Amino acid sequence: MDKMTKYAVIAFWIAAGCSTIERAREAQNAVEGAAAENAVAVARAPADFHGHALSSLVEYAITNRPSFASAALAVASARLAMREIDADSPLVGSCPWNAPRLSVSGSYSERTEAQHAKGFSFKTQRGSPSAALSLDLLIYDFGRHSAHAHAQAERVLAAELALSQAGYTVFEDVCGTYFTLLEKRALCEVAATNLHECAVHADYAQERLESGEAKPLDVLRAKLDLARARESCVAASNDVAMAAAEFLKAVGEDAAAGMRDGLGRLPEGSLSSVCRGLEESTATAEEIFAVARTNSPAMRIARAKLRAASAEVDYAVANLLPSVSASASMSWTDPLWTWGWGVSAVQSLFEGFRKTTAVDRAVVAMHQAEREVAEAEQRLSRDIELVTATRDNAREALRTAEDTFKTARENLDLVRRRHEVGEASRVDFTEAVADYVEAMGNRVGAFYRGQRAEAAIFALEGTYPAYADDKTVEELE
């Protein structure tokens, strides 16, 4: 290698190091605002979710949620760790590439001597500059690198699967809060319907009292029912506000800013329409588990960690064996040049049972990871059974609630007519209104409970959700 080539190589490594430092400093400067104790929130224009389908809300949340970005950074970190391990691979091995350790050093020294001859005198010798260049290369490590690289490769896979799981978590959170918001909005309309019925009844009772057809107690009871209906409306409105805050958090928006902007930007929900964001699934719990057992991100992460733990056992065993390395060096001490090379083999004889204990500890960690796989499978089986039962019960409850709703509406119409002619008491009318309102609420709750269960099934199964994104309008009056 001629002198110009040597200088070019040195310049390349210096430039690479400088660019790395520059990127690191730029990253530090970017987080200074967030790290400051008196950090000021960055003003953001509130997103308009009006009219957006569920699929677009999920896509928005995936690109906006900090938790998903954090999972993506964990993947990048695991891959960089893999690069570090690959740089230490031996020259003879499954990956015959090694990044040698090249280092350079320089020094300058002077020596001053004090002499006592008829008093003190000092003598300084001429400075002695020196420089050295050394190269270390691992030749063979008896499987250490291979085992370590295998373990880290499984960790990279686990990080990638954790990113996929984070996506399903975002999907389930958005679906859950979305359907809950629509449910609370519809229930708010249920409360408003109850308030309307109670207000009409209170006015009617007042008219009958003025005409002498009713007693003051009937009016008092009607006003009491009206006051309770107003309280129910306030509580329902508060439920909507809380559901809206949870929805904004699920999509990665500032809940406070969204609430200040009002609820008009959020998805609309009403009593006369239902938003079917997901198609109805027909698979049984056994069929879902058969797919989820090998496809669920949680199960695949647990198995990847088990494989990584097994590779760590190989690494601990290989660490009991010797290692072979080579080195070369060149030094200069004015005016002399020296150089040399050598090959060394190192085998530890006794380290206080540290290495054998490390093997035993790696085996214990592997067995622990094995138990975690079994625990994850049991947990997955239980969750699938529960969510499938919730889905089936919600469908049955919806069918029952629809029949009950129709009956309650007919009963209310009949009791209202009978009450107007004096054939039904105030208690009969109040009960009829309560039954009607309860049937409306049960119908809404059963539908959206089923939709939340559908979202949970897709998240547990680890399959792409089947979006419906349609709205069904029904005549309720």
C-alpha positions in Angstrom: 0.0 0.0 0.0 1.6 3.3 -1.1 1.6 6.5 1.0 -1.3 8.1 -0.8 -3.5 5.1 -0.3 -2.7 5.1 3.5 -3.6 8.7 3.8 -6.9 8.2 1.9 -7.9 5.3 4.2 -7.1 7.5 7.3 -9.1 10.4 5.9 -12.0 8.1 5.1 -12.2 6.8 8.7 -11.8 10.4 10.1 -14.6 11.6 7.9 -16.9 8.7 8.8 -16.3 9.4 12.5 -17.0 13.1 12.1 -20.3 12.5 10.2 -21.4 10.1 12.9 -20.7 12.7 15.6 -22.5 15.3 13.6 -25.6 13.1 13.3 -25.5 12.4 17.1 -25.3 16.1 17.9 -28.2 17.0 15.5 -30.3 14.3 17.3 -29.4 15.8 20.7 -30.4 19.3 19.6 -33.7 17.9 18.3 -34.7 16.6 21.7 -33.6 19.6 23.8 -37.0 21.1 23.7 -38.8 18.0 25.0 -36.1 17.3 27.6 -36.3 20.8 29.2 -38.2 21.2 32.5 -40.0 24.2 31.2 -40.8 22.7 27.8 -43.7 24.4 25.9 -46.2 22.3 24.1 -46.0 22.6 20.3 -49.2 24.0 18.9 -50.8 21.7 16.4 -53.9 22.1 14.3 -56.6 19.7 15.5 -57.2 16.9 13.0 -60.6 16.7 11.4 -62.0 13.2 11.9 -65.5 14.0 10.6 -66.6 11.5 8.0 -63.5 9.3 8.3 -63.9 5.6 8.0 -62.5 3.3 10.7 -59.7 2.1 8.5 -58.4 5.6 7.9 -58.5 6.4 11.6 -56.4 3.3 12.3 -53.9 4.3 9.6 -53.7 7.8 11.1 -53.1 6.5 14.6 -50.3 4.1 13.4 -48.4 7.0 11.9 -49.2 9.3 14.9 -49.0 7.2 18.1 -45.7 7.6 20.1 -46.0 4.0 21.2 -45.8 2.7 17.6 -42.8 5.0 16.9 -41.1 3.7 20.0 -41.5 0.1 18.9 -40.0 1.0 15.5 -37.0 2.6 17.3 -36.6 -0.7 19.3 -36.3 -2.5 16.0 -33.6 -0.1 14.8 -31.7 -0.5 18.1 -31.8 -4.3 17.8 -30.5 -4.2 14.2 -27.7 -1.9 15.2 -26.8 -4.3 18.0 -26.6 -7.0 15.4 -24.1 -4.9 13.4 -21.9 -4.6 16.4 -21.9 -8.4 16.9 -21.2 -8.9 13.2 -18.1 -6.6 13.5 -16.7 -9.1 16.1 -17.1 -12.2 13.9 -13.9 -14.4 13.6 -12.0 -14.8 10.4 -12.7 -18.5 10.4 -16.4 -19.1 11.0 -19.9 -19.2 9.4 -19.6 -15.4 8.6 -16.0 -15.1 7.4 -15.8 -11.3 7.8 -14.2 -9.5 10.5 -13.8 -5.8 11.2 -10.2 -5.7 12.7 -9.5 -3.5 15.6 -7.1 -0.8 14.2 -5.7 1.8 16.6 -3.1 4.5 16.4 -1.3 6.4 19.2 1.3 9.1 19.5 3.3 10.7 22.3 6.0 13.2 23.1 8.1 13.2 26.3 11.0 15.0 27.8 13.1 14.1 30.8 14.7 16.6 33.2 17.5 15.5 35.6 18.7 17.3 38.7 22.4 17.1 39.7 24.1 18.2 42.9 27.6 19.5 42.3 28.5 22.7 44.1 24.7 23.4 44.2 21.8 22.1 42.2 21.8 22.1 38.4 19.1 20.8 36.0 19.6 19.1 32.7 16.8 18.5 30.2 17.2 15.9 27.5 15.9 16.4 24.0 12.2 15.5 23.5 11.5 12.0 22.3 8.4 11.7 19.9 6.9 8.3 19.3 3.9 6.7 17.4 2.4 3.3 17.1 -0.1 1.5 14.9 -1.6 -1.8 16.0 -4.0 -4.3 14.4 -5.9 -7.0 16.3 -7.7 -9.8 14.4 -9.8 -12.6 15.9 -9.2 -15.8 14.0 -11.4 -18.4 15.6 -13.6 -18.4 18.8 -15.1 -21.9 18.8 -18.7 -20.8 18.2 -18.9 -17.8 20.5 -19.8 -15.3 17.7 -22.1 -17.7 15.9 -24.2 -18.3 19.1 -24.2 -14.6 20.0 -25.3 -13.6 16.5 -28.0 -16.3 16.5 -29.4 -15.0 19.8 -29.4 -11.4 18.6 -31.0 -12.4 15.3 -33.9 -13.8 17.3 -34.0 -10.6 19.3 -34.3 -8.6 16.1 -37.1 -10.9 15.0 -38.8 -10.4 18.4 -38.5 -6.6 18.1 -40.0 -6.7 14.6 -42.9 -8.9 15.9 -43.3 -6.4 18.8 -43.7 -3.7 16.2 -46.4 -5.8 14.6 -48.0 -6.3 18.0 -47.9 -2.6 18.6 -49.8 -2.1 15.4 -52.5 -4.5 16.5 -52.6 -2.7 19.9 -53.2 0.6 18.1 -55.9 -1.0 16.0 -57.7 -2.4 19.0 -57.4 0.8 21.0 -58.7 2.9 18.1 -61.6 0.5 17.5 -62.5 0.2 21.1 -62.5 4.0 21.7 -64.2 4.7 18.4 -67.1 2.3 19.0 -67.3 3.5 22.7 -67.6 7.1 21.5 -70.4 6.2 19.0 -72.1 4.2 21.7 -71.9 7.0 24.2 -73.2 9.5 21.6 -76.2 7.2 20.9 -76.8 6.7 24.6 -76.8 10.5 25.0 -79.6 10.6 22.4 -81.4 7.9 24.4 -81.1 10.2 27.5 -82.4 13.1 25.4 -85.4 10.9 24.2 -86.1 10.1 27.9 -85.9 13.8 28.7 -88.3 14.6 25.9 -90.8 12.0 27.1 -90.6 13.3 30.7 -91.0 16.9 29.6 -94.1 16.1 27.6 -95.5 14.1 30.5 -94.8 17.0 32.9 -96.5 19.5 30.7 -99.5 17.2 30.2 -99.7 16.6 34.0 -99.7 20.4 34.6 -102.5 20.9 32.0 -104.6 18.2 33.7 -104.0 19.8 37.1 -105.2 23.1 35.8 -108.3 21.5 34.4 -108.9 19.6 37.7 -108.3 16.2 36.2 -105.1 15.4 38.1 -103.7 15.8 41.6 -100.8 18.0 42.7 -98.9 14.8 43.6 -99.0 13.7 40.0 -97.5 16.9 38.8 -94.8 16.7 41.5 -93.9 13.2 40.5 -93.8 14.2 36.9 -91.4 17.1 37.7 -89.3 14.7 39.7 -89.0 12.3 36.7 -88.1 15.3 34.6 -85.3 16.4 37.0 -83.9 12.8 37.0 -84.0 12.8 33.2 -82.0 16.0 33.1 -79.5 14.5 35.4 -79.3 11.5 33.1 -78.6 13.8 30.2 -75.8 15.6 32.0 -74.2 12.2 32.9 -74.6 11.0 29.3 -73.0 14.2 28.0 -70.1 13.7 30.5 -69.7 10.1 29.3 -69.4 11.4 25.7 -66.7 13.9 26.7 -64.7 11.2 28.5 -65.1 8.8 25.5 -63.9 11.6 23.2 -60.8 12.2 25.3 -60.0 8.5 25.2 -60.6 8.4 21.4 -58.2 11.3 20.8 -55.6 9.7 22.9 -56.0 6.4 21.0 -55.3 8.2 17.6 -52.3 10.1 19.1 -53.9 13.5 19.4 -53.7 16.0 22.2 -57.0 15.3 24.1 -57.1 18.8 25.7 -56.7 20.5 22.3 -59.4 18.3 20.8 -61.8 19.0 23.6 -61.3 22.7 23.4 -62.0 22.5 19.6 -65.3 20.9 20.4 -66.7 17.4 19.6 -67.9 18.4 16.1 -64.6 17.2 14.6 -65.0 13.7 16.0 -66.9 10.8 14.4 -70.6 11.2 14.6 -72.9 8.6 16.2 -76.7 8.7 16.5 -79.5 6.5 17.7 -81.0 6.0 14.3 -77.8 4.7 12.6 -75.1 2.2 13.5 -71.6 2.4 12.1 -70.4 -1.1 11.3 -66.7 -0.7 11.2 -65.9 -4.4 11.1 -67.4 -7.4 9.3 -69.0 -10.1 11.4 -66.7 -13.1 11.9 -68.1 -16.6 11.9 -65.1 -18.7 13.2 -65.4 -20.6 16.4 -63.0 -20.2 19.3 -61.2 -23.4 18.3 -60.7 -22.2 14.8 -59.5 -18.8 15.9 -57.0 -20.4 18.3 -55.7 -22.8 15.6 -54.7 -19.7 13.6 -53.6 -17.5 16.5 -51.3 -20.2 18.0 -48.8 -19.9 15.2 -49.8 -16.4 13.9 -50.3 -14.3 17.0 -47.5 -11.7 17.5 -47.4 -12.5 21.2 -46.9 -16.2 20.6 -44.2 -15.6 18.0 -42.4 -13.2 20.3 -42.4 -15.7 23.1 -41.0 -18.4 20.7 -38.3 -16.0 19.4 -37.2 -15.3 22.9 -37.0 -19.0 23.6 -34.8 -19.5 20.6 -32.6 -16.6 21.7 -32.3 -18.2 25.2 -31.2 -21.5 23.6 -28.6 -19.6 21.6 -27.3 -18.0 24.8 -26.7 -21.5 26.1 -24.5 -22.2 23.1 -22.6 -19.0 23.7 -22.0 -19.9 27.4 -20.7 -23.3 26.4 -18.5 -21.9 23.7 -17.1 -19.4 26.3 -15.5 -22.4 28.1 -13.3 -23.1 25.0 -10.2 -21.2 24.0 -9.9 -18.4 21.5 -7.3 -17.8 18.8 -6.3 -14.3 17.7 -3.5 -12.5 15.7 -2.0 -9.1 16.1 0.4 -6.9 14.2 2.0 -3.6 15.2 4.3 -1.0 13.9 5.9 1.7 16.1 8.3 4.6 15.6 10.4 6.2 18.3 12.7 8.8 16.8 14.7 7.8 14.9 13.9 4.0 15.0 11.1 2.0 13.3 10.0 -1.3 14.7 7.3 -3.7 13.7 6.1 -7.2 14.7 3.3 -9.7 14.5 2.1 -12.7 16.5 -0.5 -15.4 17.0 -2.0 -16.2 20.5 -4.3 -18.8 21.9 -6.0 -18.2 25.3 -7.7 -20.8 27.5 -8.9 -20.0 30.9 -8.1 -22.6 33.5 -10.0 -21.5 36.6 -12.1 -18.4 37.2 -13.9 -19.4 40.4 -16.6 -21.4 38.5 -17.8 -18.2 36.8 -18.1 -19.7 33.3 -19.7 -22.9 34.4 -22.2 -21.0 36.5 -22.9 -18.9 33.5 -23.8 -22.0 31.6 -26.2 -23.2 34.3 -27.7 -19.7 34.5 -28.3 -19.7 30.7 -30.0 -23.1 31.0 -32.3 -21.8 33.7 -33.1 -18.8 31.5 -33.9 -21.1 28.6 -36.3 -23.1 30.8 -37.9 -19.9 32.0 -38.4 -18.8 28.4 -40.0 -22.2 27.7 -42.5 -21.7 30.5 -43.3 -18.2 29.2 -44.2 -19.8 25.9 -46.6 -22.2 27.6 -48.0 -19.3 29.7 -48.5 -17.1 26.6 -50.4 -20.0 24.9 -52.7 -20.5 27.9 -53.3 -16.7 28.1 -54.1 -16.6 24.4 -56.5 -19.5 24.6 -58.3 -17.9 27.5 -58.5 -14.5 25.8 -59.9 -16.0 22.7 -62.5 -18.0 24.6 -63.6 -14.8 26.4 -63.7 -12.5 23.4 -65.5 -15.2 21.3 -68.1 -15.6 24.1 -68.5 -11.8 24.3 -69.0 -11.7 20.5 -71.6 -14.4 20.5 -73.4 -13.1 23.5 -73.5 -9.6 22.0 -75.1 -10.9 18.8 -77.7 -12.8 20.8 -78.3 -9.8 23.0 -78.7 -7.6 20.0 -81.4 -9.9 18.5 -83.2 -10.0 21.8 -82.8 -6.2 22.3 -84.3 -5.5 18.9 -87.4 -7.6 19.7 -87.6 -6.0 23.1 -87.3 -2.5 21.6 -90.1 -3.1 19.2 -92.3 -4.4 22.0 -91.4 -1.5 24.3 -92.2 1.0 21.6 -95.6 -0.5 20.9 -96.2 -0.7 24.7 -95.3 3.0 25.1 -97.6 4.1 22.3 -100.5 2.1 23.9 -99.9 3.3 27.4 -99.6 6.9 26.2 -103.0 6.7 24.5 -104.6 5.0 27.5 -103.0 7.6 29.8 -104.5 10.5 27.8 -108.0 9.1 28.3 -107.4 8.3 31.9 -107.2 4.5 31.6 -103.5 4.2 32.7 -101.9 5.7 35.7 -98.8 7.9 35.9 -96.8 4.9 37.2 -97.8 2.9 34.1 -96.6 5.6 31.8 -93.4 6.1 33.8 -92.6 2.4 33.6 -93.4 2.3 29.9 -91.0 5.2 29.2 -88.3 3.5 31.3 -88.7 0.2 29.5 -88.6 2.0 26.1 -85.4 3.9 27.1 -83.8 0.8 28.5 -84.5 -1.2 25.4 -83.0 1.5 23.3 -79.8 1.6 25.4 -79.5 -2.2 25.4 -79.8 -2.3 21.7 -77.0 0.3 21.2 -74.8 -1.4 23.8 -75.2 -4.9 22.4 -74.2 -3.7 18.9 -71.1 -1.8 19.8 -70.1 -4.5 22.3 -70.0 -6.9 19.5 -68.0 -4.6 17.3 -65.4 -4.2 20.1 -65.2 -8.0 20.4 -64.6 -8.3 16.6 -61.7 -5.9 16.9 -60.2 -7.9 19.8 -60.5 -11.1 17.7 -58.4 -9.7 14.9 -55.8 -8.4 17.3 -55.5 -11.7 19.1 -55.4 -13.7 15.9 -52.8 -11.5 14.3 -54.7 -11.2 11.0 -55.6 -8.2 8.8 -58.9 -6.8 9.9 -61.9 -7.1 7.6 -63.3 -3.5 7.5 -66.9 -3.0 6.7 -67.0 0.8 7.0 -70.7 1.2 6.3 -73.6 2.8 8.1 -77.0 1.3 8.6 -79.9 3.7 9.1 -83.0 2.5 10.8 -86.4 4.1 11.4 -86.9 4.3 15.2 -90.0 6.4 15.4 
